[in-house]
Amino acid sequence: AMAGAQPLHMGAWGPPPCTNAQIARGSFSAAWASDFAVEARVVGGGSSSSRSSLGSGHIHSGVAGQVDVATASCRHVAATAAVAAAFATGHRRRGQLRGQRAGVLPRRAGQGSGEEVQAAQPSWDAPPLPEPPLEQQRRKLEQQLDKRSDAGDSTASPAGEADASASTAAETPKKPKEVYPAHLRAAEVKRGLRSGKLVQGELRMLKNTCYFGSIQVGKEQIIVSGSLALNRAIDGDEVVVERLDSIQIEAYQAATAKKMRHGIGNPKKSVSEAEAMEQAFEVGKSSDFSGETKGRVVSVVKRNFRQLCGTIAPLGEALPRGLESLGEGDRVFYPSDKRFPLMVVKPPDDEDEDFEGKRVVVRVNIWDKFSEFPRGKWEKTLGVCGDIEVETQMILMEHNIDNQPFSSEALACLPPDDYTPSPEELEGRRDLRDVLAFSIDPPGCEDIDDVLSCERLPNGNFRVGVHIADVSHFVPPDTPLDLEGAARCTSVYLVDRRIDMLPKLLTTDICSLHSGGDRLTFSCLVEITPEAKIVSEEFTKAVIHSKASLAYSEAQQYLDGERDDNPDIAQAIQDLNSLAVQLRAARVDQGAVELASEELSFQLDSETNLPTNLFKYVSYSTNKLIEEFMLLANQAAARRISKEYRHLSVLRNHPPPKEDFMEDLVDLLKCHGVDEFDYSSNKQLAASLDRIEKPGDPFFNKLVRVMTTRCMNEATYICTGLVEPNEYKHFGLAMDRYTHFTSPIRRYADIMVHRFLAASLEIQPLNDALRDKDAIGAQVERLNFKNRMARWADFASVELHLFLYFLSKGPMVLEGVVMRIKPLGVSIAIEEYGAEGVAELPEQDWLILQERQAAYGRPLSPYEGVKISIFDRVIVKVEANQEDGR
């Protein structure tokens, strides 16, 4: 027998892939999963418990709850009696005792019982106790918010059905109810901003919900949650926000708990806004939203009138809550990006009416205070839902990925197609063309940023060269080419394509460090002892000639002695690996946290580009070898530029994990018998992860590290002149200074770092933009946003291909591991495919105890005697889920 099912959210973990025509890799994470992926059902698994013990446990739980309520009620009565006695004493002294009864007192917050408690009656009559002013304020605000919530929260009938009261309403028109508060006038906003009572910033929503967002004001992050507090603001709007006090926060939280929403065409799945936000956090848990201050929007200064992709709800489908009816020709539009609310849109008269089942583009238009949802403006039809090209174009559009051709002005900055370095360009560069150098990359990689070399020195030490493409040589500052690269910020890697930050002539030819040709580099030369102790570091502009372009698997063959066609390369790889192992051990000893990741590879049909096979990406020792020397060069670059340019440098910051996220993880582990999990420092966290590993269960070990990864704050770029020195650190790598130097072909941050290094070597002075910390700060914010969007687009592309793969294969029965017990089901990770999702457990069949992270089959149900606990292995049925029209 099978339980009911919920959509299974896809997830896996890893760095962006490198693709080619036939086989493409993609990394994905449940942290950014969406609902359309696959579906899971519990078929079997877990452990069993006796019927008698299950019943006994349930009874004890119920008794405990009754005792708590009784105790709370007694405390309430005692407190009431004491207050009444004091009140009576005061009146006796003045001889003014009145003949009134105390009556029923309402329960105060935190007093346990959910019922009203009858006050103990003294032998005299007393007037009712006055309500405290703060309580009056809270109650008044709650009543106001309740009215607004009710104004737009009626259950609507299917489109086209007549309402029995429609004719009556037409005869006596009613004044429309305000669903949202009016925005402040410009003069009020100006006064509030000047006084500091109000603040202004750009609203950014949590992924997978349009009910939870934040603005950043300097170092302060202000959280805005719930539709009433958001007050018609959407992702990307420039808004003015008022901070909330504790009473206001309580009232707005109560409103979000009452405001009901439901999914596409399924009013049976109604949830409150508070529950919708909780679900979004479970799917896309992110420490990016970690502010303690709460606020509400009082004005939208600049609306984000962006294009949105999505679908049109079919005619006859039940209307969403808050939409009692639609105007003539109006339709409901569901954006595929859940950070935006649904909209009402009117397709043009000349548009083909057969647009159901198609992806359409709508632009945000207006949103008045009388409307539950905004009105959109119809733009165009993209194509049929499920078509891989249509879906990919939608992914690019909704993540603000610029896929337009480079401008003619930018292309005019490029060297000729047959470019070779001239003698003038080689002048002043160190000539390293005779040094044995080679690259190690994923198979089929075209944009090769880095090459390694390893020379034995007469004193017994090694000189390791980390040679990086000298992209900044071909991208002069402030040129049209530079400005377009600065706007794009990063290359974007999808499963079946790559969207380059710079024109392909640079990324795959002139700058790419392929073997067999002279290439210009910015090289980091490190003298290092056989025991991996750093003797010296040096940066220099150079020219190299790579002798080999190896895949990771080919380099591994040299390392393992399975390939002997080039003994010199084999020896160099073995020397580099010996150093890399020791460097890694030293980092771990300093507190570096080793977090897990998972990558999948898709084999694509050469004609249709659809996935035909799916398999795990295999990682080798040579992957870690490359990682260590990239870290080494990046850290050396960070030390140099932060010393030379203390208030201008661009570094990579990674703060410690958010406390409440880690506490949640600790609670989950305790339910599995892990009592000690110290995360007070990165070193303690790394030790805890090592200590709880199970020798015979590698997937459990990886799963715990994956769950720990989700508790981490996002690593971001910073300008050293805009933050305190204690914010320079990188928690995960256990480094005081870290930056990005090794990938300038695909990251604009690395080009900025190259320019700082060149200026420190007196090769080229800093341009004006890198002399202004505010300009650097603005670019850094753009980098962080674009990098986040690129990651999300990557995840969405992997989810799309995973969905299409399961759609073509049909239902599959697979083994999974329980990651969390939720109120209505269990979250399950599928080891074989890196997928993750929720299998629903009907309440009539299962008793779920979240505090114990366990689910028990109820007596007389098909699952009687079955117990499912966190980290249990279960069998699930997985199939493509096409219910969610988004």
N, C-alpha and C positions, 0 to 999 in steps of 0.2 A: 504494500500500500504506500501511497505517496502523499506527502503533505502538500498544502497549497504553495504557490510559488510567487516570488516577487522578481522583478528584473535583476539580473546579475550584472554588477558593475565590473567592467574590465579593469585590470591593473597589472602592471609589472614595472620593473624599475631598472634604470640604467641611463648612461649618457647618450646624447643624440647619435643616431646611426650615420653610416656612410653607405650610400646606395649605388647600385649599378643597374644595367638594363634588365637582368634576369633575377638577381637575388638582392633583396633590400632588407636592411635591418631597421628595426624601430624600437625605441624604448618607451615604456608607458608605466603609469603609476595609478593605483587606485585613488591616490590623492586627487586626481583630476578626472575621475571616471564620469561617464554620463550614463543615462538610463537605457539607451537603445541597444545595449550590447547583447547579452545572453540571459538565459533564464535557468534557475537551478531548483531542483526539488530533492528533498531528503528521501532516500530510498532505504537506507539502513545504516548501521554503524552505532558507535557509542557503546556505553556499558549499561548493564541492567541493574535494577534495584528491586527489592521485594515490594509487593503490593502493600503489605502491612507497614513496612518502614516508611513508605512514601506517604501513606495516610497519616501516620503518626506525626511525621514532620510537618505536614500541612496543618494539623490540629494545633501543634505547639506554636506555629507561626501565628495562627489566628488568636490564640490566647494571649500571646505576647502583645499583639496589637491592641486588644481590649484593655489590658492592664495599663498600657501607656496612655490610652484615652482616659481611663478612669483617674489615673494619677493627675493628669493635666487638668481634668475637670475639678478635682478636689482643690488643687492649688488655686484655680480661678475663683472658686467659691470662698476659700479662706481669704484671699486677697480682697474680694468684694466686701466681705463682712468687716474686715479691718478698716477699710476706707469708710464704710457706712458708720461704724462706731466712732471714728474720729470726727466725721461730719456731725453726728449727733451730739458729741461732747461739746463741740464748738457752739452749737445752737443752744444747748442747755445753759451755757455760761451767759448767753445774751437773752435767754428766755424767749427765743424766737422759733421754737420747734414747730414745723408745719405739718399739717395732716395730709401728707402725700405718700404714696407707696413707691418703693424702690423699683419694682418692675423687673423686666428681663434685660440683661446687659448683653450687648453684642460681644462676640469673641474678638479679642485683639490678635494681631499678627503674632505668631509664634507660640500660642497657648494650647496647641495640640489637638483638641477635640474638634471637629468641624461643625459642631452643633452649638446653638445658643445655650447658655447656662443660667438657670434660675438663681438669682441672688438669694442669699440667706436673709430672711426677714426678721428685723429686730422687733421688739415689742412696741416700738413707736413708729410713726410715719415720717418719712423724710422726702425732700424733693429729689428729682432725678439728678444724677451727677452730670455736670456740664462736660461736653465733649471737648478735648484739648484742641486748640487752634490748628495745630499741625495735622491732626486727624481730620478736622473739618476741611482743610485744604486738600488733603489727599482724596477724601471722599468726593468732594466737588469736582476735582479733576477727573477722577474715574468716571463719574456720571457724564461729564462732557465727552470723554473719549468713547464711552459706551454708546452714546447717541450717534456719534460719527461712525462707529463701527457698525451699528445696526442699519444706518442709512444706506450702506452699500453691501449688505450681507444677507440678502434674501435669496432663497433657492428659486432659480428660474425654470421656466418650462421650455421644452424643445422649441427651436425656432419654427415659426409658422403656426403654432397652436394659438388659438384665441383665448384671451383671458376673459373670464366672466365679468370682471369689473372694468374692462377696458372702456366700454361705452360710457359708463358712469363717470369715469375719470376724465373722459374727453369733454363731457358736458360741464364739469366743474373743475377746471384746471387748477392744479395745486402748485404752490411755489416749490421749486425743486429744493431738496434737502442738501445741505453742504456735507459732502463726504469727507472733505479735508479742510483744515484751517486755511484762511486766506493768508497769502504771503505778505510780509511787511512792505510798506511803501519805501521808496528809495531814500527818503529823508530819514526814516526810522533806522534803516540799515546803516546809513552813513554815521548817524549818531552812535549806534551800537558798536560799530567797528572802531570808531574813534575812542570810545570809552573802554573798549576791551571786553564788553559784555558779550559781543558777537565775534565770531572768527570766520574766515573765508578760506576755502580750499577746494580741491577737486575730489569728487566723490568716487570711490572705487569699491565695487561690490565683491563679496566673497563668491568664488566660483560656485555655480549650481544653484544660486538663489538670488532673487531680486529684492529680498527683505532684509539683507544684512550688509552694511557697508561701513566705510570709515573715510575720514579726511585726515590729512597730515598737516599740522600747523607747527612748523619748526620741529622740535623733538617730541611734541605731544601728538598722540593719535587719539582722535575722538570717534567713538563707535556710534553709529546711527542704525538702529534696528527696528523693524516693524514698519508697515506701510504708513501708519499715521505719523510716526516720527520722521520718516523719509519725506512725507508730504509732497509726493509727486516728483521727487528727484530720481534720476536714473543714473546708471553708471556713466562716468565721464562728464557729468554736469559740474560746472563751477557753482558752488553753493555757499550760502551763509548759514552758519550753525550757531545755535544757542546751547550752552552747556546745561545739563539737567541736574537738579539737586536730587537727594535720595527719595523724597516723596514723589517727585515727577517720574523718576526712574521706575518706582514701584507701580505707578499708575499706567505707564506705557507698557510695562511688562505684562500687566493684567490684560491690557487691550490686545496684545499680540496673542495671548493665550485664548482669547475669545474669537478673534477674527478668523473665520474659516475659509479655507481654499480647497480646491480639488484639482485632480489631474485632467488631462485631455479626455473629454468624452466619458468620464467615469466618476460621477458624483458620489459613488459608494466609497471612494477612497478619500473622502474629505479629511483634511487635517488642518489644524490651526497654523497660523503663521509661525508660532513658536516651534511647533513640531517640524514644520518645513525647514526652518533654520537649523534645527538639530540634525535633521537628515542630511542637509547640505554639509554640515561640519563632519558628519561621519564619513561621507563620501570624499569630500575635499578638505580634510582637516588641514588648517594652515595657520602657522604662527604669525603670518603677515598681519593678522588682525588680533593684536594683543593689547590694545589700549584699555586703560582702566576708566577713562572719562567717557560718559555717555552724553549724547546730544540729540537735538532735533533740528530739522531744516526749517528755516523761517523765510528763505528766499532763494530762488534759482537765478543766479546772475547771468549765466550763459548756458543755454541748453545744448546738449550733445546731439545735434541733429544728424546722427550717423545712419548709414544704411544697415538694415538687419535682414538676415536670411531666415526663412522658416517655412511653415505650411499654413494652409487655410483649413479651418475646421469644416468638416462636411455639413451640408445642409441637413436639418433634422436632428442634429446632435444636441444634447442637453447643453444649454448655455452655462458658462462659468458663473459661480456665485458673484453677485454684484451686478450682473447684466440681466435686468428683467426683460428686456426686449431689444431688438435691433431695428434701426431705421431701414427704410426701403433701400435695398441694394447693399446694405452693410454686411460684412462678414467678420468673423473672429480670426485674428492672425496670431499664431503661436511662434515666437522667435525660437530658433534652435539654441541660441545662447540664453541660458536660464538666468543670466544676470539681468535680463530685461523682462518687464512685465508683458503679458499678452496685450494686444491692441485691437481696436476696432478700425477696420479699413474698408473703403469702398472701391472695388475694382472699376476701372474706366469702362464706359459703355462699349467701346470698340474692342475690348479685350475678349479673347476667346473664353467662353464660360467654362470650358473643360480644363480648369486648373487644379482640381482636386487631385491629390497624389503627386503634386509637383512642388518643387522648391521655388519660392517667390521672394522678391526683394521689396522691402517696405522701409520707408524712412520715417523716423519719429517726427510727429507734427505738433499737435497741441495737447494740453492736459489741463482742463479747468477744475476748479474745486468741487464742482457738482458731479463729476464723472469718476467712477471707480477705477476706470482704466483709460490710458491715453488713446488718442486717435492717431493713426498712421496714414502716411501718404503712399499710395501704390507707385512702385518704380518699374519693375519688370518681372518676367518669369525666367528663372534660370534653366529649368529642365526637370526631368522626371526624377522623383525620389529614388535613391538607391543606385542611380547611375554614378559610377566611380568618379568621373570627371566633374559632374555637377556637384557631388558631395565634397570633393576636394576644393573646388572653387569656393564653396560655402565655408569650408574650414578656414581658408585664407582670408576671406572677407570678414568673418566674425572675429578673427584674431588680429585684425589690422595689419596683415602682412602685405607689404608692397610688392606686388608681382608684375608691376608695369615695366616695360622696357626702359633702359637707362636713357636719359635725355641725350640729344645730339651734342649739347655743350659738355656733358660728362664724357661721352665717348671721344670727343675731340682732344681730351687730355691724355689719351692712351698712346703708348709708343706704337710703332708699326707692327703689323702681324709677324714680320720676319726679324723681329728685334734680336740682337745679340749685344752683350755689354761692350761698350766702346773703350778704348784705352784711357780716355779721360775719366770715365766712370770707375775704372779699376784703380786709378791713381789714388793713393792714400789708403787703400784697402789692404788688409793682410791676405796674402796669397796662400790659401790652404788647399789648393787643387790637388796637390800630391798626397794629402792626408787621406787615409782610408776612411771613407764616410759612407753611410748607408741609412736608409729609412725603414721603419717597421710600422705598418699601418694595417687597417682592415682590408680584406680582399677587394680589389677594384677601386680603391680610393683614388680620386682624381686631384683633390686639393690638398697636397702634401705640404704641411707647414714646417715640419721639423725633420732634421737629419742628425744622427749621432756619429761621433768618432771617439776612439779610445786608443791613446798612444802610451807606450811604456817609456818612461823617462830614465836617464842614466842613474838618477839617485834612487831608483826602485819604485818611485811613485808613478801615478797615472796622470795624464792630461786628458780629461774628458771634455769633448766639445759638444755643446748643444747649439746647433746651427739652425736659426729661424729665418724664414723668408723675409727679406728686407722690403716689405710692402710699402712702408712709409717713403721709400725712395721713389716709388712710382705714383704716390698719391700726395702731391705737395699740399700743404695746408691752405685752406680757404679757397681752393679751386672748386669748380662745379662738381668734379669727381669726388673731392673730399666732402663737400656738403651733402651729396647724396648718400655717401657711405655713412656719414654721421647721422643722417635721418633714418637709415635702415638699421644701423647698429649691429646687426648680426645676420649671419646666414641662417636659413631655416631648413631643417632636415625633416622631410616627410618620408613615409615608407617608399613611395615610388618616384620621388623627385627631390631636388635641392634648389632652393631659391637663394641665389648668391647675394652677398652684401655688396660685392664689386663685380664689374663685368668679367665674363668668362675668360677673356684674353689674359687677364691677370690671375684669376683664381685657379685655372686648370692648365695654364701654359707658362707665361713669363715668370710668375712668382712661385708656382708649384715646383717643389724641389725634386723633380723626376731625375732618375739616374741617366747618365750619358750626356750631360750638358753642363756648361758653366752656369752657375746661379749666384746671384748676389744675396748675401745673408747678413743678419745681425747676430753675431755669435757670442755665446757665453762660454768661456774657457775656464775650467776648474781644475786646479791641481789637487789631487786627493791621494791619500796614502792607501796601501792595500787593506788597511783596517777601516777605510771609509771615513777618515778624518780630513776635514777640509783644510788645505794649506793656503790657498789663495783663489780669488775669483777675479775675472777680467772680462770686460765687455769690449767688443771691437767690431767694426764693419769689416766684412771679409768677402772673398769669392771662393766657392767650393766647386767640386765636381763629384757628385754622388756616384758610387760604384755599383750600387744595387738598390732596388726598390722591393722590399720583402713584405710579404704578408705575415701576420703573427704566427701562423702555422709553419711557414717556411723558416722563420727565425727560430722557432722551437725545435725544429729538426737539427739545426746547427748546434743549439744549446744541448740537446740530448745526444749528440754524436751520431745521429742517423744520416747525416749528410756531410760529405767530405770533398765536394767539388771546389770549395774555396776555403782552405785552412785558415787564412788570415781573418776572414770574416767570422769564422767559427770561433777562433781564439778571442777576437774582440767582443763577441756576444757573451762568451763565457766569463770574460773579465768584467764586463758591464753588469752581468747578472750577479756575480759575487759581490760587487759594490752595492748594487740595488738592494740585495737581501739585508745587508748590514745597515744601509740607510733607513730602510723600512723598520728594522728592529729598533733603531735609535729613535725614530719618530714615535713609535708605539710606547717606548719607554718614557718619552716626554709627555704622553697623554693623548696621542692621536687616536681617534675613535674609528674603528673599522666598521663601516656600515654596509649593509647588503644591497645588492642591486640584481636585477634580472633582465635579460634581453631576449627578445624573440627574433627570429629570422623568417621572413616570408619569401617563398618562391613564387614569382609572378609569371603569369602567362605572357608570352612575348607579343601576342596580338591584342588581347583584351585588357591586359594589365591587372587582371583579377588574381587574387591569391589562390594558388593550387596546392601549396604545401606549407606547413608551419612546423618549425623546429626550434629548439633552444640554441642560442648562440653560445659557442664553446669559447671559454676564456683560457688563456695559456699563461705560463710564467712570464713570457715575454710581454704580455699586457702590463703586468706589474712593473717590469723592468722599465718600460717607456714611461709609465706613470711617475716613478721615482725621480727620473732625471728631468721630467717636465716640472715637477714640484721643486726640485733643486734650483733650476734656472729661474723660475718664477719668484722664489723666495729671495734669491740673490738680487734680482731686479728690484724687488720691493725694498730691500735694505738700502740699495744705492739711491733710488729716487727719493725716498722719504728722508734720507740724510741730506741730499742736495736741495730738495724743494719741500721743506717741512710743512708749508701751508698750501701747497698746490697739488701734491701727488694724488694719484688715483690708486687706491688700494682696494683689496677685497676683504670685507668684514663678515664674520660669521659669529653672531652672539650666542650665548648659551641657550639651551632649549627652554621653552616656556614651562614654568613650574606646574601649572594645572594639567598640562598635557602629560608631563612625566608622572605626576601623581596618579593619573588615570591608568597609565601603563603599569605602574607599581601595583595598583589594585587588581588589575587583570592577572598579573603574574602571581599575586598572593593566592588567587583562587586556584592556581595550578600548583601550589605548594612551594613557590619561591618566596621565602620570607625576607631575604636580604637582597636589596637591589639599590646600591648607593649611586646616586648621580650628582653628588655635590660638586664634582669637578669632572673635567673630561677624562682625567686619569682614572678616577674612581668609576666612572661610567664604563670605560673600556674594560676595566678589571671585572666589573659586574657582568658584562656581556660574556666575557671569557669564562667566568666561574659557573654560569648557569647552563653552559653548553652540554648537550647530551651526545656522548660519543657515537651512539648508534642511530641518531636521528638528525641528519644534516639539514633536513627541511625545517625542522623545529628551530634549529639554530639560526638558519637564514630568516625565518619568519619573525623571530624576535628582533633581529637586527633591522628588518624592514619596518616593523612597528615602531622601533626606536627612531628610525629615520623620519618617520612622519611626525614625531614630536619635536623635530629640529626646527629652529628658525631658518628662514631663507637667507642664504648668503647673498650679499649685495655689494655693489660698488659704492665707495665713499670718496669724498674729497677731504684730505687731511685738514684743510683749513676750516672746515665747517663742522667738525666733530671733535670730541675730546680724545686725547691719546689713548685712553683705556678702551676706546671703541675701534681701535685699529686691529685688534686681535682676531684670530681665526680659531674658533672653538674646536671645530672638527679636526683640523690639521695640527692643532697645538702649536701654532706659530704666532709670534708677536707681530710680524709683518708678512703680508702675502699680497701678490697682485697677479695679473695676467699678462704674460709676455710672449707666450709660445704659440699663439694662434692668430696672428694678425690677418690672415686670409679671410677668416670668418668672424672675427670679433673686433669691433672698432675700439674697444677699451685697450686692446693690445697695441693698436696704432698710436694711441695717446701715450702709452708707456714707452714705446719706441722713441717718440719725440722727446720725452723727458730724458731718456738715456742719451740720445744724441746730443742734446743740449749740455748734459753733464760732462760729456766727452769733448765739448767745444767743436762738434762737427757742424751743428746747425743751431741757431738761436731759437728760443721758444717763440711761437707765433702769439699774437695778441690774445687769442681765446684761451691759451694755456697760461697766461699771466694773470687772469682774472678768476678768482676762486668762485665767484658767483656764476660766471659763465661755465666753469667746470662743473659746478654743482647742478646746473640745469641739464648739462649733457649727461651727467651721471644718472639723474632721475630718468632721463629718456632711455639710457642703457638698461636700467633695471626693469622698466616697463616693457621694452621690446624683447628683452631676454625672457621675461615671464611669458609673454605672448607666444614666443617661439617654442617654449617648452610645452605650453598648452596645445598649440597647433600640432606638435609632434605627437603628443598623447592622443589627441583626437584622430589623427591619421591612423595610428596603430589600432585604436578602437574600431574605426571604420573597417579596416582590413580584417580584423579579428571577427567582427560581426559578419562580414561577407563570407569569410571562411566557414563559420559555423552554419550560415545560411545554406551554403552549397553542400555541406557534409550531412546536415540533418542532426537529430538528437544524438547525443553521445553520453554514455555512462562512464564517469570518471571518479577517481578518488580525490577527496579534498580534506582540508584540516580546518576545524572551527577556530576562527579568530576572535569572535566575540558573540556573546548571547545578548540579543536585543529584545525589546518589549514584545515584538511580534514574530521573531524568527532568529535565525543564526546567520552570521557572516562567515562565509566559507572561502578559503583560498584553494585554488586548483594548481597543484604543483606542476603538472605537465605543461600547462599553457599560460601560467602566470596570471590566470583570471581570478576574479574575486567577485562575490555577490552575496545576496541575502536570500535564503530559503525560508519561506513563510511557514510558521508553525501555528495552526488554528488554535484559538484559545480553548475551544471545547475539547480538544485532544491533548493539550499540553499545559502543564503548570510551569511557568518561567520564573525563575528566581534570579534576577539580574545581580543582586548583591553576592550571590554564590557563583555566578556565571555557570548556571546549570539549567537544563530543561528536563522535566520529568513527564513521561507519558501518563495521562490520567487513568485511573481505574475505569474499566469497561470500555476504554477507547482502543483503537487498533494498535496503539503504541504502549499499552499497559506494560509496566516493568522496564521500559527503556529509559535510560538516562543519557543525556548528551551534555558534555562539559567542554569548557574551553580547551583547545588544542587536541581534542579527540579527532580521530580519523573517521570520516564518513564517506559514503558513496552517494554521488549526486548525479542527477540527469541534467545535462547542459544542452541548451538549444538556443538558436537565435530568437530574440524577443522583438516582435514587430508591433507591439501594442502601443508604445509611446510614439505618437505622431511627430514629435520633435525630431 
